[in-house]
Amino acid sequence: MTGVPASAAGGHRPAASPDHLGDPVDRPVGLWNIANILTMVRLLLVPGFVLLLIHAGGHDPVWRSFAWAAFAIAMITDLFDGELARRYNLVTDFGKIADPIADKAIMGAALVGLSALGDLPWAVTAVILFREVGITLMRFWVIKHGVIPASRGGKLKTLTQGIAVGMYVLALTGPLATLRAWVMAVAVVLTVLTGLDYVRQAVVLRRAGLAAQRAAERAAAGGGDA
């Protein structure tokens, strides 16, 4: 759909239309696209996940399995919504804001819920949440100078966190309970290391942005004097 009424276009598409030739054209992206819908689903899953996690005292294996299913669906939508938005040019202002909020909401709800139930040390929850919230705020701090891209380490951190938290949501015992502790330890280490790397990138990006801004101001001042 080109955004031009058929009556205004003479009832047919121009022969030389870039859209007609298959070339990409700029068109407004609606709010109700598949990427945003997946993000909304993830947001709606948060309260449902919490209710399933704490139901029946929070330690019933059956209800914990249901909670794990909700958490897994949320993690899967997280893998696809951003990729779909970039691949099919479905990026919207809503998605830029809602996607990170949905990510932090489901992970934060899981971490706080597990710590409240006594299954996960509060120290682990504090470290992960401090890093996630801090990096999100830092991205906004430097956004006018550029965007800090997601690194391989960051993606590995997200995957490891998801696996570790998912294992804690399940009522595991014996060797599997020991294994999940080790996976969580790896997730915490990656959380700290990638967080420090993002801080370094943010400082470098901001310095470069400020230097470019000062250079542009000097050039503009020099042009005005001429």
C-alpha positions, 0 to 999 in steps of 0.5 A: 500500500503506497499511502496514495489513494487509487483515485488520486493515482488514476486508479493504477500504479505508475509504471516507474514506481519503485514499489512496483519494481520491487525496490524498497520505499519509505512508508509509515510503519503501523503500531500493529505489526508482528514485532510489536505484537510479540513485544506486547505478548511478552509484556502481558505474560509478565503478570501471568508468569508471576501468578504461576510462579507463586501459586500454591506457595511457589513450590508446587512442581506442576505450577512451576512447570507452567511458570517455566512454559510462560517464561520460555514463551517470553524468551522465545518472543524476545529472540524474534521480535527485534530480528523481525523489526530489523529485517522487515523494517518494522521499527517503531518508537513504541518498539524501541521503548517497549522492547527493552521494558518487556525484556527487563520486566520478565527477567526482573519478575523471575529474579525477584520472584525466585529470590522472594521464594528463597530459591535464588540468592538476593545478591545474584538478583541485585547484580543482574538487575543493577547491570540491566537497569544501569546499561539501559540508562547508559544507552539513553545517556549516549543515544544522541551520540550513537547507538551501542550495538549488541555484542556477541558477549551480550547476546551470550549473556542474555542466552545464559541468563535465560537458561539459568533462570529457566532452570531455577524456575523449574523445581529441579533437585539433585545433580540438575540443581547443582548444574543450574547453580553453575550455569547461573554463576557463568551468567553472573560473570558474563553479566559483569564482564559485558556490563563493564565492556558496555561502559567502556564503549559508552565512554568512547562513544560519548567522547567521540560524539562530543569531539565531533560536536565541538569540531562542527561548532568550530567549523560553523564559527569559522564559516560565520566569520568568513 
